[in-house]
Amino acid sequence: MPASIAGFVHFKPAISSPTAFTLKPYLTPSHPNKSFMTTQLKQANASDAEQLQTIAIQAFSEDAEQYGAYPLGIESLPWHLEQVAKGHYYTIEYNGKLAGGMLTVPLSYSEMEINYFFISDSFQNKQIGSAAMALIEQCYPTISVWHLVTPYKAFRNQHFYQKLGYKKVGEMQPRPNDPFTLFEYKKVL
């Protein structure tokens, strides 16, 4: 049951760590021999933080080049450790290898924000992102509304989220007088 901590609602996943949330194996069309590939979502722990930091920096490097900065905290190992300690940071594994990460933030008893979601370039185009999004929804069955943001020029991300049922609901400028804009997306289950 969710408990309020310092004004924030704290949710426990439906299946507690260290159990992994695993979709049934599925065929990955891009794999040459069409063998079964598995995506897992696991609660991150302190020993994952350095690898998550490295993958996040690599995954967001194109954004940093395009917009002049990385997303807040991504470059800092203490930030990653702090997020792990909060209990809503997940590793995304593909066939047992760390492929990316996802950070969620509870907004209420029925709403959750996906704050950061990243997959290493070397694991792109393998349906890992779609599987991870399905797994996070399974992890929190009481959440009926999901929120996320993505940069206005991130056309691939926008298409991906729309394909998963997210609808654009707004735009925001995190820094006044800066043209950088984020598109706000929402999915209602």
C-alpha positions in Angstrom: 0.0 0.0 0.0 1.3 3.5 -0.8 2.6 5.5 2.1 3.1 9.3 2.2 6.7 10.3 2.9 7.5 14.0 3.3 4.5 15.0 1.1 5.2 12.5 -1.6 3.3 9.3 -2.2 5.7 6.3 -2.2 4.6 3.3 -4.2 5.9 -0.2 -4.0 6.0 -2.1 -7.3 3.5 -4.9 -7.5 6.3 -7.4 -7.6 9.1 -6.6 -5.2 12.8 -6.6 -5.9 15.0 -8.6 -6.7 12.4 -10.3 -8.9 12.7 -9.2 -12.5 9.6 -8.3 -14.6 9.9 -10.3 -17.7 7.8 -10.4 -20.8 7.5 -13.9 -22.4 10.3 -14.3 -24.9 9.4 -12.8 -28.3 10.9 -13.0 -31.7 13.0 -10.0 -32.6 12.6 -9.4 -36.4 16.0 -7.6 -36.6 17.9 -10.5 -35.2 19.5 -12.5 -38.1 18.8 -16.0 -36.8 15.4 -15.1 -35.3 16.2 -16.7 -31.9 14.3 -15.7 -28.8 15.3 -12.5 -27.1 14.2 -11.5 -23.6 13.8 -8.0 -22.1 13.7 -7.6 -18.3 13.1 -4.7 -16.0 14.7 -4.8 -12.6 14.9 -2.4 -9.7 18.3 -0.8 -9.9 20.7 -1.1 -7.0 23.8 0.9 -6.0 26.1 -1.4 -8.0 24.2 -0.5 -11.2 24.6 3.3 -10.8 27.9 3.7 -12.6 26.8 1.6 -15.6 23.5 3.5 -15.7 25.4 6.8 -15.7 27.7 5.7 -18.5 24.7 4.4 -20.7 22.7 7.6 -19.9 25.5 9.9 -21.0 26.0 7.9 -24.2 22.2 7.7 -24.9 21.6 11.4 -24.3 24.8 12.6 -26.0 23.0 13.6 -29.2 20.5 15.7 -27.1 23.5 17.3 -25.4 25.0 18.2 -28.7 21.7 19.5 -30.1 20.5 21.4 -27.1 23.7 22.3 -25.3 23.3 20.3 -22.1 22.5 16.9 -20.8 19.2 16.3 -18.9 19.5 17.3 -15.3 21.6 14.9 -13.2 22.5 12.4 -15.9 26.3 13.2 -15.7 26.5 12.9 -11.9 27.1 9.5 -10.2 25.8 10.8 -6.9 22.5 11.7 -8.7 22.2 8.2 -10.0 22.9 6.7 -6.5 20.2 9.1 -5.0 17.7 7.9 -7.6 18.5 4.3 -6.9 17.9 4.9 -3.2 14.4 6.3 -3.9 13.4 2.9 -5.3 11.8 3.9 -8.7 14.9 3.5 -10.9 15.0 0.4 -13.1 17.6 -1.3 -15.2 16.5 -2.6 -18.6 18.2 -5.8 -19.6 18.3 -7.5 -22.9 19.4 -11.2 -22.8 21.1 -10.6 -19.5 23.0 -7.5 -20.6 22.4 -4.0 -19.3 20.8 -2.1 -22.2 19.3 1.0 -20.5 17.4 2.5 -17.6 14.1 4.0 -16.6 13.3 6.4 -13.8 9.7 6.8 -12.6 8.3 9.4 -10.3 4.9 8.8 -8.5 2.6 11.8 -8.9 -0.4 10.4 -7.0 -2.1 7.0 -6.3 -3.1 6.7 -9.9 -0.5 8.7 -11.9 3.1 8.1 -12.6 5.7 10.1 -14.6 8.4 8.4 -16.6 11.2 11.0 -15.8 14.0 9.4 -17.7 14.0 6.5 -20.2 17.1 5.6 -22.2 18.4 2.7 -24.2 22.1 2.3 -25.3 22.7 3.0 -29.0 24.0 -0.6 -29.4 20.6 -2.0 -28.3 18.4 0.2 -30.5 15.9 -1.2 -32.9 15.4 -4.5 -31.1 11.9 -3.7 -29.6 13.5 -3.3 -26.1 11.9 0.1 -25.6 8.4 -1.2 -26.3 9.0 -4.2 -24.0 10.3 -2.0 -21.2 7.3 0.3 -21.4 4.9 -2.7 -21.3 6.8 -4.0 -18.3 6.7 -0.8 -16.3 2.9 -0.7 -16.7 2.8 -4.3 -15.4 5.0 -3.3 -12.5 2.4 -0.7 -11.3 -1.0 -2.1 -12.0 -2.8 0.6 -10.0 -1.4 3.4 -12.1 -3.9 4.4 -14.8 -2.3 7.6 -16.1 1.2 7.8 -17.3 3.1 11.1 -18.1 6.4 11.8 -19.8 8.1 14.6 -21.7 10.5 14.6 -24.7 12.3 17.3 -26.5 10.5 19.1 -29.3 13.0 18.0 -32.0 13.1 14.4 -30.8 10.9 13.2 -33.7 11.8 9.5 -33.2 10.8 9.6 -29.5 7.6 11.4 -30.4 6.7 8.7 -32.9 7.6 5.9 -30.5 5.5 7.3 -27.6 2.5 7.9 -30.0 2.8 4.3 -31.2 2.5 3.2 -27.6 -0.7 5.2 -27.1 0.6 8.4 -25.6 -1.1 11.6 -26.7 0.6 15.0 -26.8 -1.1 17.2 -24.2 1.1 20.3 -24.0 4.4 22.0 -24.4 6.6 23.7 -21.8 9.8 25.7 -21.7 11.9 24.7 -18.7 14.0 27.8 -18.9 12.4 31.2 -19.7 13.9 33.0 -22.6 15.4 29.8 -24.0 13.8 28.3 -27.1 14.3 24.8 -25.9 10.8 23.2 -25.5 9.6 19.9 -24.1 6.5 18.2 -25.4 4.3 16.7 -22.7 2.7 13.3 -23.3 0.0 11.4 -21.4 -1.3 7.9 -21.7 -4.6 6.8 -20.0 -5.0 3.1 -19.5 
